[in-house]
Every structure is written in structure tokens, then in C-alpha cells.
Amino acid sequence: CRDSFILTADGSECTCGAGRYARNDECVECEPGTAKNTTGVDKSDCAPCVDPATSNAERTGCTVCLAGHYRVSGKNGEGICAPCPDGAKCEQPDLTISSLSIEPDRWRTSPESDDIRACPMEEWCVGSSANAPNSGGGDGLCASGHQGAYCSLCDTGRYPDASGRCRTCRANGAGIIAPIVA
């Protein structure tokens, strides 16, 4: 077989691998937005992807979701592209539920949840970005010093001030009123 071709499983002929077709005596990639998950030489086997999905880099499947959507896993590792949930940002392609950017003043229980809710106090929840893995849910969405559901609890060594913002306790005990024992 020529360099870009492969042998069929039974070794009887040369063909192109998945994601490729024959053109001018060589195997070339299917066009972007099309995919082919079998071996063969016909360009017509490179089927168009259905919006909002597009082809992966290997052109072997329509497994990348376009911006404005994220991949929801299904049975057998297959998935569908779902619209970006309220409170999340899907400005780039190829997102999953765990890589969604969460808007400031929003909170969710974990990176695997699509239930994104508004924080009772905007400054408690700082949100996340797709570039910050592990900050996509729970305490990872909280402002410094905050934790728990809706970032409403203060970390150890902190207390809520009148506005609900968690402040650091003073180490020297200043400001503490203690009864005087006579």
C-alpha cells in the first residue's frame, strides 16, 4: 500500500482509514464538519455533521459541540450537544458539563451539575472559567473566606460582618468583651 493507505482487515486490498478518503492516489482527511467512522475510499462516506455538532480533529465522529452548547454524555460514551444552561457561559466549542464557565453571582453543587442557581448575595459567588478546572462547582465558586451552599458560610477563623461578607477574626482578641470576675 502507498504511504497514506492501510490494508483491510483481511489483507486483500488497500483502503483509507476512518476519517479519510482517497483523492489522487492518497488518503486525505474528510472536510471539517464531516466525519467517517469506517474504512473506505469514497468521499461520499464523509457524512455532514448535524448542527450544533461538528467533527472531531480526526474526522472520525461528530463529537464536538459548537459554541453555545456543551456535550452531555449518553449511553456507550455517545453524547448529544445541549444548549448552554442559564448561568453558564459556553463561548468556546468542545465543552463538557464539568468544563462550563459559571457566571459570577452563580453557584452549583459540583462540576457535574447543570443546576446553576443565583447566589443570595452577589459578592459571595465569584464564578469560574473554562480555564480553571476544579473550580466549576461547590466551594470553588466562592469568594475568599466563603464556603458551603451558595457560598453562604464563613471559613474557619472568619465571621460574617453586617453585610454578610466573611471577615478574618482578629488573633489578638481585640474587640472581645468579656465579663469581669470580681
LOMARMAR-552973 format. One record per atom (N, C-alpha, C): residue in one letter; atom name; x, y, z. Coordinates in steps of 0.1 Angstrom, whole numbers, padded with zeros to 4 digits. Each point is the difference from the previous one (the first is absolute). Example, Ala and Ser with C-alpha at 12.3 -4.5 7.8 and 13.67 -1.06 7.14 Angstrom:
LOMARMAR-552973
+------+------+-------+-------+-------+
! resn ! name !    c1 !    c2 !    c3 !
+------+------+-------+-------+-------+
!    a !    N !  0132 ! -0057 !  0078 !
!    a !   CA ! -0009 !  0012 !  0000 !
!    a !    C !  0009 !  0012 !  0000 !
!    s !    N ! -0004 !  0011 ! -0007 !
!    s !   CA !  0009 !  0011 !  0000 !
!    s !    C ! -0008 !  0011 !  0008 !
+------+------+-------+-------+-------+
end
This chain:
LOMARMAR-552973
+------+------+-------+-------+-------+
! resn ! name !    c1 !    c2 !    c3 !
+------+------+-------+-------+-------+
!    c !    N !  0008 ! -0012 !  0000 !
!    c !   CA ! -0008 !  0012 !  0000 !
!    c !    C !  0009 !  0012 !  0000 !
!    r !    N ! -0005 !  0011 ! -0006 !
!    r !   CA !  0006 !  0013 !  0000 !
!    r !    C !  0000 !  0005 !  0015 !
!    d !    N !  0009 !  0010 !  0002 !
!    d !   CA !  0002 !  0005 !  0014 !
!    d !    C ! -0013 !  0003 !  0008 !
!    s !    N ! -0009 !  0007 ! -0006 !
!    s !   CA ! -0012 !  0004 !  0007 !
!    s !    C ! -0011 ! -0010 !  0001 !
!    f !    N !  0001 ! -0011 ! -0007 !
!    f !   CA ! -0010 ! -0011 !  0000 !
!    f !    C !  0003 ! -0010 !  0010 !
!    i !    N ! -0010 ! -0008 !  0004 !
!    i !   CA !  0002 ! -0011 !  0009 !
!    i !    C ! -0006 ! -0013 ! -0007 !
!    l !    N !  0004 ! -0011 !  0005 !
!    l !   CA ! -0006 ! -0013 ! -0004 !
!    l !    C ! -0013 ! -0003 !  0006 !
!    t !    N ! -0009 ! -0005 ! -0007 !
!    t !   CA ! -0013 ! -0004 !  0006 !
!    t !    C !  0003 ! -0012 !  0010 !
!    a !    N ! -0010 ! -0002 !  0009 !
!    a !   CA !  0002 ! -0010 !  0010 !
!    a !    C !  0004 ! -0014 ! -0005 !
!    d !    N ! -0006 ! -0004 ! -0012 !
!    d !   CA !  0004 ! -0013 ! -0006 !
!    d !    C !  0012 !  0001 ! -0008 !
!    g !    N !  0006 !  0012 ! -0002 !
!    g !   CA !  0013 !  0001 ! -0007 !
!    g !    C ! -0002 ! -0001 ! -0015 !
!    s !    N ! -0012 !  0001 ! -0005 !
!    s !   CA ! -0002 ! -0001 ! -0015 !
!    s !    C !  0001 !  0012 ! -0008 !
!    e !    N ! -0001 !  0012 !  0006 !
!    e !   CA !  0001 !  0012 ! -0008 !
!    e !    C !  0005 !  0012 !  0009 !
!    c !    N !  0004 !  0011 ! -0007 !
!    c !   CA !  0004 !  0012 !  0007 !
!    c !    C ! -0012 !  0009 !  0001 !
!    t !    N ! -0002 !  0007 !  0011 !
!    t !   CA ! -0011 !  0009 !  0002 !
!    t !    C !  0004 !  0012 !  0009 !
!    c !    N ! -0009 !  0009 !  0003 !
!    c !   CA !  0003 !  0011 !  0008 !
!    c !    C ! -0006 ! -0003 !  0014 !
!    g !    N !  0006 !  0005 !  0010 !
!    g !   CA ! -0005 ! -0001 !  0014 !
!    g !    C ! -0012 !  0008 !  0003 !
!    a !    N ! -0006 ! -0001 !  0011 !
!    a !   CA ! -0011 !  0008 !  0005 !
!    a !    C !  0004 !  0015 ! -0001 !
!    g !    N ! -0009 !  0008 ! -0004 !
!    g !   CA !  0002 !  0015 !  0000 !
!    g !    C !  0008 !  0004 ! -0013 !
!    r !    N !  0002 ! -0009 ! -0009 !
!    r !   CA !  0008 !  0003 ! -0012 !
!    r !    C ! -0007 ! -0006 ! -0013 !
!    y !    N !  0003 !  0005 ! -0011 !
!    y !   CA ! -0005 ! -0006 ! -0013 !
!    y !    C !  0011 !  0002 ! -0011 !
!    a !    N ! -0001 ! -0007 ! -0011 !
!    a !   CA !  0010 !  0000 ! -0010 !
!    a !    C ! -0002 !  0011 ! -0010 !
!    r !    N !  0011 !  0008 ! -0003 !
!    r !   CA !  0000 !  0010 ! -0010 !
!    r !    C !  0014 !  0000 ! -0006 !
!    n !    N !  0001 ! -0001 ! -0013 !
!    n !   CA !  0012 !  0000 ! -0008 !
!    n !    C !  0011 ! -0009 !  0006 !
!    d !    N ! -0004 ! -0012 !  0002 !
!    d !   CA !  0010 ! -0011 !  0005 !
!    d !    C !  0005 !  0002 !  0014 !
!    e !    N ! -0007 !  0008 !  0008 !
!    e !   CA !  0003 !  0001 !  0014 !
!    e !    C ! -0012 !  0001 !  0009 !
!    c !    N !  0001 ! -0003 !  0012 !
!    c !   CA ! -0011 !  0002 !  0010 !
!    c !    C !  0001 !  0013 !  0006 !
!    v !    N ! -0011 !  0008 !  0000 !
!    v !   CA !  0000 !  0013 !  0006 !
!    v !    C ! -0012 !  0001 !  0010 !
!    e !    N !  0001 !  0009 !  0009 !
!    e !   CA ! -0010 !  0002 !  0010 !
!    e !    C ! -0013 !  0004 ! -0006 !
!    c !    N ! -0011 ! -0004 !  0006 !
!    c !   CA ! -0013 !  0005 ! -0003 !
!    c !    C !  0000 !  0015 !  0003 !
!    e !    N ! -0009 !  0007 ! -0007 !
!    e !   CA ! -0001 !  0015 !  0002 !
!    e !    C ! -0005 !  0003 !  0014 !
!    p !    N !  0004 !  0011 !  0006 !
!    p !   CA ! -0005 !  0004 !  0013 !
!    p !    C ! -0015 !  0000 !  0000 !
!    g !    N ! -0006 ! -0004 !  0011 !
!    g !   CA ! -0015 !  0000 !  0000 !
!    g !    C ! -0006 ! -0013 ! -0005 !
!    t !    N !  0009 ! -0009 ! -0005 !
!    t !   CA ! -0004 ! -0013 ! -0005 !
!    t !    C !  0008 ! -0011 !  0008 !
!    a !    N ! -0006 ! -0012 !  0000 !
!    a !   CA !  0007 ! -0011 !  0007 !
!    a !    C ! -0003 ! -0013 ! -0006 !
!    k !    N !  0010 ! -0010 !  0002 !
!    k !   CA ! -0001 ! -0013 ! -0006 !
!    k !    C !  0006 ! -0010 !  0011 !
!    n !    N ! -0008 ! -0009 !  0005 !
!    n !   CA !  0005 ! -0008 !  0011 !
!    n !    C !  0004 ! -0015 ! -0005 !
!    t !    N !  0000 ! -0001 ! -0013 !
!    t !   CA !  0004 ! -0013 ! -0006 !
!    t !    C !  0011 !  0001 ! -0010 !
!    t !    N !  0006 ! -0011 ! -0004 !
!    t !   CA !  0011 !  0001 ! -0010 !
!    t !    C ! -0007 !  0000 ! -0014 !
!    g !    N !  0007 !  0005 ! -0010 !
!    g !   CA ! -0006 !  0001 ! -0013 !
!    g !    C !  0007 !  0011 ! -0008 !
!    v !    N ! -0003 !  0001 ! -0013 !
!    v !   CA !  0007 !  0009 ! -0008 !
!    v !    C ! -0010 !  0011 ! -0006 !
!    d !    N ! -0013 ! -0001 !  0002 !
!    d !   CA ! -0010 !  0009 ! -0005 !
!    d !    C ! -0001 !  0013 !  0008 !
!    k !    N !  0001 !  0012 ! -0007 !
!    k !   CA ! -0003 !  0012 !  0007 !
!    k !    C ! -0014 !  0001 !  0005 !
!    s !    N ! -0009 ! -0006 ! -0007 !
!    s !   CA ! -0014 !  0000 !  0004 !
!    s !    C ! -0003 ! -0006 !  0014 !
!    d !    N !  0010 ! -0008 !  0004 !
!    d !   CA ! -0002 ! -0006 !  0014 !
!    d !    C !  0003 !  0010 !  0011 !
!    c !    N !  0006 !  0011 ! -0004 !
!    c !   CA !  0002 !  0011 !  0010 !
!    c !    C ! -0013 !  0008 !  0001 !
!    a !    N ! -0008 ! -0004 !  0011 !
!    a !   CA ! -0013 !  0006 !  0001 !
!    a !    C !  0000 !  0013 !  0008 !
!    p !    N ! -0009 !  0009 ! -0004 !
!    p !   CA !  0000 !  0013 !  0007 !
!    p !    C ! -0005 ! -0001 !  0014 !
!    c !    N !  0005 !  0007 !  0009 !
!    c !   CA ! -0004 !  0000 !  0014 !
!    c !    C ! -0013 !  0009 !  0000 !
!    v !    N ! -0008 ! -0003 !  0010 !
!    v !   CA ! -0013 !  0008 !  0002 !
!    v !    C !  0003 !  0010 !  0011 !
!    d !    N ! -0003 !  0013 ! -0003 !
!    d !   CA !  0001 !  0011 !  0009 !
!    d !    C ! -0008 ! -0003 !  0013 !
!    p !    N !  0005 !  0002 !  0012 !
!    p !   CA !  0012 !  0008 !  0004 !
!    p !    C !  0013 ! -0008 !  0002 !
!    a !    N !  0001 ! -0012 ! -0007 !
!    a !   CA !  0012 ! -0008 !  0002 !
!    a !    C !  0009 !  0002 ! -0013 !
!    t !    N !  0013 ! -0002 !  0002 !
!    t !   CA !  0009 !  0000 ! -0011 !
!    t !    C !  0010 ! -0011 !  0002 !
!    s !    N !  0008 ! -0002 ! -0010 !
!    s !   CA !  0009 ! -0012 !  0000 !
!    s !    C !  0012 !  0003 !  0010 !
!    n !    N !  0005 ! -0012 !  0006 !
!    n !   CA !  0012 !  0001 !  0008 !
!    n !    C !  0012 !  0002 ! -0009 !
!    a !    N !  0012 !  0002 !  0006 !
!    a !   CA !  0012 !  0002 ! -0007 !
!    a !    C !  0003 ! -0011 ! -0010 !
!    e !    N ! -0003 ! -0012 !  0004 !
!    e !   CA !  0003 ! -0012 ! -0009 !
!    e !    C ! -0010 ! -0002 ! -0011 !
!    r !    N ! -0011 !  0007 !  0001 !
!    r !   CA ! -0011 ! -0001 ! -0010 !
!    r !    C ! -0007 ! -0014 !  0001 !
!    t !    N !  0001 ! -0006 !  0011 !
!    t !   CA ! -0006 ! -0014 !  0002 !
!    t !    C ! -0014 !  0001 !  0006 !
!    g !    N ! -0004 !  0011 !  0005 !
!    g !   CA ! -0013 !  0001 !  0006 !
!    g !    C ! -0004 !  0015 !  0002 !
!    c !    N ! -0013 !  0002 !  0001 !
!    c !   CA ! -0006 !  0013 !  0002 !
!    c !    C ! -0001 !  0002 !  0015 !
!    t !    N !  0011 !  0001 !  0007 !
!    t !   CA !  0000 !  0000 !  0015 !
!    t !    C !  0003 !  0013 !  0007 !
!    v !    N !  0002 !  0011 ! -0008 !
!    v !   CA !  0004 !  0013 !  0006 !
!    v !    C ! -0012 !  0009 ! -0001 !
!    c !    N ! -0004 !  0005 !  0011 !
!    c !   CA ! -0012 !  0010 !  0001 !
!    c !    C !  0005 !  0014 ! -0003 !
!    l !    N ! -0007 !  0007 ! -0008 !
!    l !   CA !  0003 !  0014 ! -0004 !
!    l !    C ! -0002 !  0009 !  0012 !
!    a !    N !  0005 !  0012 ! -0001 !
!    a !   CA ! -0002 !  0010 !  0011 !
!    a !    C ! -0015 !  0002 !  0002 !
!    g !    N ! -0003 !  0002 !  0012 !
!    g !   CA ! -0014 !  0002 !  0004 !
!    g !    C ! -0006 ! -0013 !  0005 !
!    h !    N !  0008 ! -0011 ! -0001 !
!    h !   CA ! -0005 ! -0014 !  0004 !
!    h !    C !  0011 ! -0007 !  0008 !
!    y !    N ! -0004 ! -0011 !  0006 !
!    y !   CA !  0010 ! -0008 !  0007 !
!    y !    C ! -0005 ! -0015 ! -0002 !
!    r !    N !  0010 ! -0009 !  0001 !
!    r !   CA ! -0003 ! -0014 ! -0002 !
!    r !    C ! -0005 ! -0007 !  0013 !
!    v !    N ! -0011 ! -0007 ! -0002 !
!    v !   CA ! -0007 ! -0007 !  0010 !
!    v !    C !  0003 ! -0015 ! -0003 !
!    s !    N !  0006 ! -0007 !  0009 !
!    s !   CA !  0004 ! -0014 ! -0003 !
!    s !    C ! -0013 ! -0009 !  0001 !
!    g !    N !  0000 ! -0009 ! -0009 !
!    g !   CA ! -0011 ! -0010 !  0000 !
!    g !    C !  0004 ! -0014 !  0001 !
!    k !    N ! -0008 ! -0009 ! -0004 !
!    k !   CA !  0004 ! -0014 !  0001 !
!    k !    C !  0012 ! -0003 ! -0009 !
!    n !    N !  0008 ! -0010 !  0003 !
!    n !   CA !  0011 ! -0004 ! -0008 !
!    n !    C !  0010 !  0011 ! -0004 !
!    g !    N !  0001 !  0010 !  0009 !
!    g !   CA !  0010 !  0011 ! -0003 !
!    g !    C ! -0005 !  0010 ! -0011 !
!    e !    N ! -0012 ! -0003 ! -0006 !
!    e !   CA ! -0005 !  0009 ! -0010 !
!    e !    C ! -0005 !  0012 !  0008 !
!    g !    N ! -0002 !  0011 ! -0007 !
!    g !   CA ! -0006 !  0012 !  0006 !
!    g !    C ! -0008 !  0008 ! -0009 !
!    i !    N ! -0006 !  0010 !  0005 !
!    i !   CA ! -0008 !  0010 ! -0008 !
!    i !    C !  0005 !  0014 !  0004 !
!    c !    N ! -0002 !  0009 ! -0008 !
!    c !   CA !  0003 !  0014 !  0003 !
!    c !    C ! -0012 !  0007 !  0005 !
!    a !    N !  0000 !  0005 !  0013 !
!    a !   CA ! -0011 !  0007 !  0006 !
!    a !    C !  0003 !  0015 !  0001 !
!    p !    N ! -0011 !  0008 ! -0001 !
!    p !   CA !  0002 !  0014 !  0002 !
!    p !    C !  0007 !  0004 !  0013 !
!    c !    N !  0008 !  0010 !  0000 !
!    c !   CA !  0006 !  0005 !  0012 !
!    c !    C ! -0010 !  0003 !  0010 !
!    p !    N !  0002 ! -0005 !  0013 !
!    p !   CA ! -0010 !  0003 !  0010 !
!    p !    C !  0000 !  0014 !  0005 !
!    d !    N ! -0011 !  0006 !  0005 !
!    d !   CA !  0000 !  0013 !  0006 !
!    d !    C !  0010 !  0001 !  0011 !
!    g !    N !  0008 !  0010 !  0001 !
!    g !   CA !  0010 !  0002 !  0010 !
!    g !    C !  0014 ! -0005 ! -0004 !
!    a !    N !  0001 ! -0006 ! -0012 !
!    a !   CA !  0013 ! -0005 ! -0005 !
!    a !    C !  0003 !  0008 ! -0013 !
!    k !    N !  0013 !  0000 ! -0003 !
!    k !   CA !  0005 !  0006 ! -0013 !
!    k !    C !  0006 ! -0011 ! -0008 !
!    c !    N ! -0005 ! -0001 ! -0012 !
!    c !   CA !  0005 ! -0010 ! -0010 !
!    c !    C !  0006 !  0007 ! -0012 !
!    e !    N !  0010 !  0008 !  0002 !
!    e !   CA !  0005 !  0008 ! -0011 !
!    e !    C !  0010 ! -0007 ! -0009 !
!    q !    N !  0004 ! -0012 !  0004 !
!    q !   CA !  0010 ! -0007 ! -0008 !
!    q !    C ! -0006 ! -0014 ! -0003 !
!    p !    N !  0005 ! -0006 ! -0011 !
!    p !   CA ! -0005 ! -0014 ! -0003 !
!    p !    C !  0006 ! -0010 !  0008 !
!    d !    N ! -0006 ! -0012 !  0000 !
!    d !   CA !  0005 ! -0012 !  0006 !
!    d !    C !  0000 !  0000 !  0015 !
!    l !    N ! -0011 !  0005 !  0006 !
!    l !   CA ! -0001 !  0001 !  0014 !
!    l !    C ! -0008 ! -0013 !  0005 !
!    t !    N !  0003 ! -0003 !  0012 !
!    t !   CA ! -0008 ! -0011 !  0007 !
!    t !    C ! -0006 !  0007 !  0012 !
!    i !    N ! -0009 ! -0007 !  0007 !
!    i !   CA ! -0006 !  0005 !  0012 !
!    i !    C !  0010 !  0005 !  0010 !
!    s !    N !  0011 ! -0008 !  0002 !
!    s !   CA !  0010 !  0004 !  0010 !
!    s !    C !  0009 !  0011 ! -0004 !
!    s !    N !  0000 !  0004 ! -0013 !
!    s !   CA !  0009 !  0010 ! -0005 !
!    s !    C ! -0008 !  0013 ! -0002 !
!    l !    N ! -0012 !  0001 !  0003 !
!    l !   CA ! -0008 !  0012 ! -0002 !
!    l !    C !  0005 !  0011 !  0009 !
!    s !    N !  0000 !  0013 ! -0005 !
!    s !   CA !  0003 !  0011 !  0008 !
!    s !    C ! -0013 !  0004 !  0007 !
!    i !    N !  0001 !  0003 !  0013 !
!    i !   CA ! -0011 !  0004 !  0007 !
!    i !    C !  0001 !  0015 !  0003 !
!    e !    N ! -0011 !  0007 ! -0003 !
!    e !   CA !  0000 !  0015 !  0001 !
!    e !    C !  0001 !  0004 !  0015 !
!    p !    N !  0006 !  0012 !  0002 !
!    p !   CA !  0001 !  0005 !  0013 !
!    p !    C ! -0015 !  0002 !  0005 !
!    d !    N ! -0001 ! -0001 !  0013 !
!    d !   CA ! -0013 !  0000 !  0008 !
!    d !    C ! -0008 ! -0012 ! -0003 !
!    r !    N !  0006 ! -0011 ! -0005 !
!    r !   CA ! -0007 ! -0013 ! -0001 !
!    r !    C !  0007 ! -0011 !  0007 !
!    w !    N ! -0007 ! -0011 !  0003 !
!    w !   CA !  0006 ! -0011 !  0008 !
!    w !    C ! -0006 ! -0013 ! -0005 !
!    r !    N !  0007 ! -0011 !  0001 !
!    r !   CA ! -0005 ! -0013 ! -0002 !
!    r !    C !  0007 ! -0010 !  0009 !
!    t !    N ! -0006 ! -0011 !  0003 !
!    t !   CA !  0005 ! -0009 !  0011 !
!    t !    C !  0013 ! -0006 ! -0004 !
!    s !    N !  0002 ! -0004 ! -0013 !
!    s !   CA !  0012 ! -0007 ! -0005 !
!    s !    C !  0003 !  0003 ! -0014 !
!    p !    N !  0012 ! -0003 ! -0005 !
!    p !   CA !  0002 !  0002 ! -0014 !
!    p !    C ! -0008 ! -0009 ! -0010 !
!    e !    N ! -0007 ! -0010 !  0006 !
!    e !   CA ! -0008 ! -0009 ! -0008 !
!    e !    C ! -0015 !  0004 !  0000 !
!    s !    N ! -0003 !  0011 !  0006 !
!    s !   CA ! -0014 !  0004 !  0001 !
!    s !    C ! -0003 !  0011 ! -0011 !
!    d !    N ! -0012 ! -0001 ! -0006 !
!    d !   CA ! -0004 !  0011 ! -0009 !
!    d !    C ! -0011 !  0008 !  0007 !
!    d !    N ! -0002 ! -0002 !  0013 !
!    d !   CA ! -0009 !  0008 !  0008 !
!    d !    C !  0007 !  0012 !  0005 !
!    i !    N !  0000 !  0011 ! -0007 !
!    i !   CA !  0008 !  0012 !  0004 !
!    i !    C ! -0010 !  0010 !  0005 !
!    r !    N !  0003 !  0005 !  0012 !
!    r !   CA ! -0010 !  0009 !  0007 !
!    r !    C !  0007 !  0013 !  0004 !
!    a !    N ! -0009 !  0010 !  0002 !
!    a !   CA !  0005 !  0013 !  0004 !
!    a !    C !  0004 !  0000 !  0014 !
!    c !    N !  0010 !  0008 !  0004 !
!    c !   CA !  0005 !  0001 !  0014 !
!    c !    C ! -0009 !  0010 !  0006 !
!    p !    N ! -0003 ! -0002 !  0013 !
!    p !   CA ! -0008 !  0010 !  0007 !
!    p !    C !  0007 !  0014 !  0002 !
!    m !    N !  0014 ! -0001 !  0001 !
!    m !   CA !  0008 !  0012 !  0000 !
!    m !    C !  0010 !  0000 ! -0011 !
!    e !    N ! -0001 !  0009 ! -0009 !
!    e !   CA !  0008 ! -0001 ! -0012 !
!    e !    C !  0015 ! -0001 !  0002 !
!    e !    N !  0005 !  0007 !  0010 !
!    e !   CA !  0015 !  0000 !  0003 !
!    e !    C !  0005 ! -0013 !  0006 !
!    w !    N ! -0009 ! -0009 !  0005 !
!    w !   CA !  0004 ! -0013 !  0006 !
!    w !    C !  0005 ! -0010 ! -0011 !
!    c !    N ! -0006 !  0001 ! -0012 !
!    c !   CA !  0003 ! -0010 ! -0011 !
!    c !    C !  0008 !  0007 ! -0011 !
!    v !    N !  0012 ! -0004 ! -0003 !
!    v !   CA !  0008 !  0006 ! -0010 !
!    v !    C !  0000 ! -0006 ! -0013 !
!    g !    N ! -0006 ! -0012 ! -0002 !
!    g !   CA ! -0001 ! -0007 ! -0012 !
!    g !    C !  0013 ! -0007 ! -0004 !
!    s !    N !  0001 ! -0004 ! -0012 !
!    s !   CA !  0012 ! -0008 ! -0004 !
!    s !    C !  0002 !  0002 ! -0015 !
!    s !    N !  0012 ! -0005 ! -0005 !
!    s !   CA !  0002 !  0001 ! -0014 !
!    s !    C !  0003 ! -0014 ! -0005 !
!    a !    N ! -0001 ! -0002 ! -0013 !
!    a !   CA !  0003 ! -0013 ! -0006 !
!    a !    C !  0015 ! -0004 !  0001 !
!    n !    N !  0008 !  0011 !  0003 !
!    n !   CA !  0015 ! -0003 !  0001 !
!    n !    C !  0003 ! -0003 !  0014 !
!    a !    N ! -0009 ! -0001 !  0009 !
!    a !   CA !  0003 ! -0002 !  0014 !
!    a !    C ! -0007 ! -0013 !  0005 !
!    p !    N !  0005 ! -0012 ! -0004 !
!    p !   CA ! -0006 ! -0012 !  0004 !
!    p !    C !  0000 ! -0002 !  0015 !
!    n !    N ! -0010 ! -0007 !  0005 !
!    n !   CA ! -0002 ! -0003 !  0014 !
!    n !    C ! -0006 !  0012 !  0007 !
!    s !    N ! -0003 !  0011 ! -0007 !
!    s !   CA ! -0007 !  0011 !  0007 !
!    s !    C ! -0014 !  0001 ! -0005 !
!    g !    N ! -0005 ! -0010 ! -0007 !
!    g !   CA ! -0013 !  0001 ! -0006 !
!    g !    C ! -0012 ! -0004 !  0008 !
!    g !    N !  0002 ! -0001 !  0013 !
!    g !   CA ! -0011 ! -0003 !  0009 !
!    g !    C !  0003 !  0001 !  0015 !
!    g !    N ! -0010 !  0001 !  0008 !
!    g !   CA !  0002 !  0000 !  0014 !
!    g !    C !  0008 !  0011 !  0005 !
!    d !    N !  0009 ! -0002 !  0010 !
!    d !   CA !  0009 !  0010 !  0005 !
!    d !    C !  0009 !  0007 ! -0010 !
!    g !    N !  0003 ! -0007 ! -0011 !
!    g !   CA !  0008 !  0006 ! -0010 !
!    g !    C ! -0006 !  0012 ! -0007 !
!    l !    N ! -0013 !  0003 !  0002 !
!    l !   CA ! -0006 !  0011 ! -0005 !
!    l !    C ! -0002 !  0012 !  0010 !
!    c !    N !  0005 ! -0002 !  0012 !
!    c !   CA ! -0002 !  0009 !  0011 !
!    c !    C !  0012 !  0011 !  0000 !
!    a !    N ! -0004 !  0012 !  0005 !
!    a !   CA !  0009 !  0010 !  0003 !
!    a !    C !  0009 ! -0004 !  0011 !
!    s !    N !  0012 !  0006 !  0001 !
!    s !   CA !  0009 ! -0003 !  0011 !
!    s !    C ! -0007 !  0001 !  0014 !
!    g !    N !  0002 ! -0011 !  0008 !
!    g !   CA ! -0006 !  0000 !  0013 !
!    g !    C ! -0014 ! -0006 !  0001 !
!    h !    N ! -0006 ! -0003 ! -0011 !
!    h !   CA ! -0013 ! -0005 ! -0001 !
!    h !    C !  0000 ! -0015 ! -0004 !
!    q !    N ! -0010 ! -0007 !  0004 !
!    q !   CA ! -0001 ! -0015 ! -0003 !
!    q !    C ! -0014 ! -0004 !  0001 !
!    g !    N ! -0003 ! -0012 ! -0003 !
!    g !   CA ! -0013 ! -0007 !  0002 !
!    g !    C ! -0010 !  0004 ! -0011 !
!    a !    N ! -0013 ! -0004 !  0003 !
!    a !   CA ! -0011 !  0002 ! -0010 !
!    a !    C ! -0001 !  0015 ! -0002 !
!    y !    N ! -0001 !  0004 ! -0013 !
!    y !   CA ! -0001 !  0014 ! -0004 !
!    y !    C !  0011 !  0009 !  0006 !
!    c !    N !  0011 ! -0007 !  0004 !
!    c !   CA !  0012 !  0008 !  0006 !
!    c !    C ! -0005 !  0008 !  0012 !
!    s !    N ! -0010 ! -0005 !  0007 !
!    s !   CA ! -0006 !  0008 !  0011 !
!    s !    C !  0007 ! -0001 !  0014 !
!    l !    N !  0009 ! -0010 !  0001 !
!    l !   CA !  0007 ! -0002 !  0013 !
!    l !    C !  0014 !  0006 ! -0001 !
!    c !    N !  0005 !  0003 !  0012 !
!    c !   CA !  0013 !  0005 !  0001 !
!    c !    C !  0010 ! -0011 !  0003 !
!    d !    N !  0012 !  0001 ! -0005 !
!    d !   CA !  0011 ! -0009 !  0003 !
!    d !    C !  0003 !  0001 !  0015 !
!    t !    N !  0007 ! -0011 !  0005 !
!    t !   CA !  0004 !  0001 !  0014 !
!    t !    C !  0009 !  0012 !  0002 !
!    g !    N ! -0001 !  0007 !  0011 !
!    g !   CA !  0008 !  0011 !  0003 !
!    g !    C ! -0006 !  0013 ! -0006 !
!    r !    N ! -0012 ! -0001 ! -0005 !
!    r !   CA ! -0006 !  0012 ! -0006 !
!    r !    C ! -0014 !  0001 !  0006 !
!    y !    N ! -0006 !  0013 ! -0001 !
!    y !   CA ! -0013 !  0002 !  0004 !
!    y !    C ! -0007 !  0009 ! -0010 !
!    p !    N ! -0014 !  0000 !  0000 !
!    p !   CA ! -0007 !  0008 ! -0010 !
!    p !    C ! -0002 !  0014 !  0006 !
!    d !    N !  0004 !  0010 ! -0008 !
!    d !   CA ! -0003 !  0014 !  0005 !
!    d !    C ! -0015 !  0004 ! -0003 !
!    a !    N ! -0003 !  0012 !  0002 !
!    a !   CA ! -0014 !  0004 ! -0001 !
!    a !    C ! -0006 ! -0002 ! -0014 !
!    s !    N !  0009 !  0000 ! -0010 !
!    s !   CA ! -0004 ! -0001 ! -0014 !
!    s !    C !  0000 ! -0015 ! -0005 !
!    g !    N !  0005 ! -0009 !  0009 !
!    g !   CA !  0000 ! -0014 ! -0003 !
!    g !    C !  0014 ! -0005 ! -0006 !
!    r !    N !  0009 !  0010 ! -0002 !
!    r !   CA !  0013 ! -0004 ! -0005 !
!    r !    C !  0009 ! -0005 !  0011 !
!    c !    N !  0007 ! -0011 ! -0003 !
!    c !   CA !  0008 ! -0007 !  0011 !
!    c !    C !  0013 !  0008 !  0002 !
!    r !    N !  0002 !  0003 !  0012 !
!    r !   CA !  0012 !  0008 !  0004 !
!    r !    C !  0009 ! -0009 !  0009 !
!    t !    N !  0013 !  0003 !  0000 !
!    t !   CA !  0009 ! -0008 !  0008 !
!    t !    C ! -0001 !  0004 !  0015 !
!    c !    N !  0000 ! -0010 !  0009 !
!    c !   CA ! -0001 !  0003 !  0014 !
!    c !    C !  0014 !  0006 !  0004 !
!    r !    N !  0000 !  0009 !  0010 !
!    r !   CA !  0013 !  0005 !  0005 !
!    r !    C !  0006 ! -0010 !  0009 !
!    a !    N !  0013 ! -0001 ! -0002 !
!    a !   CA !  0008 ! -0010 !  0008 !
!    a !    C !  0002 !  0005 !  0014 !
!    n !    N !  0001 !  0013 !  0002 !
!    n !   CA !  0003 !  0005 !  0013 !
!    n !    C ! -0011 !  0002 !  0010 !
!    g !    N ! -0012 ! -0003 ! -0005 !
!    g !   CA ! -0012 !  0000 !  0009 !
!    g !    C ! -0005 !  0014 !  0002 !
!    a !    N !  0005 !  0010 ! -0007 !
!    a !   CA ! -0005 !  0014 !  0002 !
!    a !    C ! -0014 !  0000 ! -0005 !
!    g !    N ! -0008 !  0007 !  0007 !
!    g !   CA ! -0014 !  0001 ! -0003 !
!    g !    C ! -0009 ! -0010 !  0007 !
!    i !    N !  0006 ! -0009 !  0007 !
!    i !   CA ! -0008 ! -0010 !  0007 !
!    i !    C ! -0003 !  0005 !  0014 !
!    i !    N ! -0013 !  0000 !  0004 !
!    i !   CA ! -0004 !  0004 !  0013 !
!    i !    C ! -0002 ! -0012 !  0008 !
!    a !    N !  0007 !  0000 !  0012 !
!    a !   CA ! -0001 ! -0011 !  0009 !
!    a !    C ! -0005 !  0005 !  0014 !
!    p !    N ! -0008 ! -0007 !  0006 !
!    p !   CA ! -0004 !  0004 !  0014 !
!    p !    C !  0012 !  0001 !  0009 !
!    i !    N !  0000 !  0009 !  0009 !
!    i !   CA !  0010 !  0001 !  0010 !
!    i !    C ! -0005 ! -0007 !  0013 !
!    v !    N !  0009 ! -0009 !  0004 !
!    v !   CA ! -0004 ! -0008 !  0012 !
!    v !    C !  0007 !  0006 !  0012 !
!    a !    N ! -0008 !  0003 !  0010 !
!    a !   CA !  0006 !  0007 !  0012 !
!    a !    C !  0003 ! -0010 !  0011 !
+------+------+-------+-------+-------+
end
